[in-house]
Amino acid sequence: MSCEEVCSHFIRTVNSYLASNGGRLVALARASNQSTVKLSTYGLMRYYSPLLNYPKLMNLLKALIDCGLSECLSSHGFELIEEDEVYVRIPVRYVEELLKRHQ
């Protein structure tokens, strides 16, 4: 699987999470005057569809990091943050646009 395909699958996972939880996230972000939201990738596990070579989300994340993912993710406004765990920072406007498309 190419790096682009890995990135696309990760973005689909994030979008699935946001379709379910985006309204709440936007409301909280707007109430606290935030322009981005920071999601723990552990919260995305429930929305991940396993792939043959990447049976777990953490396997896909490792592949993203190994690919030098920044270009693919940044084209969507995403940023991966590696701390004690891995987070993804997403612009609130991305979430709002996604929710509009899914109405």
C-alpha positions as CSV (number, residue, x, y, z in Angstrom):
1,M,0.0,0.0,0.0
2,S,1.4,3.4,-1.0
3,C,1.9,6.3,1.4
4,E,-0.9,8.1,-0.3
5,E,-3.3,5.2,0.3
6,V,-2.3,5.0,3.9
7,C,-2.9,8.7,4.3
8,S,-6.2,8.5,2.5
9,H,-7.4,5.7,4.8
10,F,-6.4,7.7,7.9
11,I,-8.3,10.7,6.6
12,R,-11.4,8.5,6.0
13,T,-11.1,7.3,9.6
14,V,-10.9,10.8,10.9
15,N,-13.8,11.9,8.8
16,S,-15.9,9.0,10.1
17,Y,-15.1,10.1,13.7
18,L,-16.0,13.7,12.8
19,A,-19.2,12.8,11.2
20,S,-20.3,11.3,14.5
21,N,-18.7,13.8,16.9
22,G,-18.0,16.9,14.9
23,G,-21.0,18.9,16.0
24,R,-20.0,18.6,19.6
25,L,-16.4,19.4,18.8
26,V,-17.3,22.5,16.8
27,A,-19.6,23.7,19.6
28,L,-16.9,23.3,22.2
29,A,-14.2,24.8,20.0
30,R,-16.3,27.9,19.2
31,A,-17.3,28.3,22.9
32,S,-13.7,28.4,23.8
33,N,-12.6,30.5,20.8
34,Q,-10.3,27.7,19.3
35,S,-9.5,27.5,15.7
36,T,-8.3,23.9,15.9
37,V,-9.2,20.8,17.8
38,K,-6.7,18.2,19.0
39,L,-7.9,14.6,18.9
40,S,-6.3,11.6,20.6
41,T,-5.8,8.9,18.0
42,Y,-7.1,6.4,20.6
43,G,-10.5,8.0,20.1
44,L,-10.4,7.1,16.4
45,M,-9.9,3.4,17.0
46,R,-13.6,2.7,17.1
47,Y,-14.0,4.3,13.6
48,Y,-11.0,2.5,12.0
49,S,-11.7,-0.1,9.3
50,P,-8.9,-2.7,9.4
51,L,-6.8,-3.3,6.3
52,L,-4.9,-6.5,5.5
53,N,-1.5,-5.0,6.2
54,Y,-2.7,-2.7,8.9
55,P,-5.1,-4.6,11.2
56,K,-4.9,-1.9,13.9
57,L,-5.0,1.9,13.7
58,M,-1.6,2.0,15.5
59,N,-0.1,0.0,12.6
60,L,-1.4,2.5,10.1
61,L,-0.1,5.4,12.3
62,K,3.3,3.9,12.3
63,A,3.2,3.6,8.5
64,L,2.1,7.3,8.3
65,I,5.0,8.4,10.4
66,D,7.4,6.2,8.5
67,C,6.1,7.8,5.2
68,G,6.9,11.3,6.3
69,L,3.1,12.0,6.2
70,S,3.3,15.7,6.7
71,E,2.6,16.7,3.1
72,C,-0.5,14.5,2.6
73,L,-2.0,15.4,6.0
74,S,-1.1,19.1,5.8
75,S,-2.9,19.3,2.4
76,H,-6.1,18.7,4.5
77,G,-4.9,21.0,7.3
78,F,-4.1,18.1,9.6
79,E,-1.0,17.9,11.8
80,L,0.1,14.8,13.7
81,I,1.6,15.5,17.1
82,E,3.7,12.8,18.8
83,E,3.7,13.3,22.6
84,D,3.0,10.6,25.2
85,E,0.5,9.4,22.6
86,V,-0.2,10.4,19.0
87,Y,-2.7,13.2,18.4
88,V,-4.1,14.8,15.3
89,R,-4.8,18.6,15.2
90,I,-7.6,19.6,12.8
91,P,-8.9,23.0,11.9
92,V,-12.4,23.7,13.1
93,R,-13.3,25.0,9.7
94,Y,-12.5,21.6,8.2
95,V,-14.9,20.0,10.7
96,E,-17.6,22.5,9.8
97,E,-17.2,21.9,6.1
98,L,-17.3,18.2,6.6
99,L,-20.5,18.5,8.6
100,K,-22.1,20.7,5.9
101,R,-21.3,18.1,3.2
102,H,-22.9,15.3,5.4
103,Q,-26.2,17.1,6.0
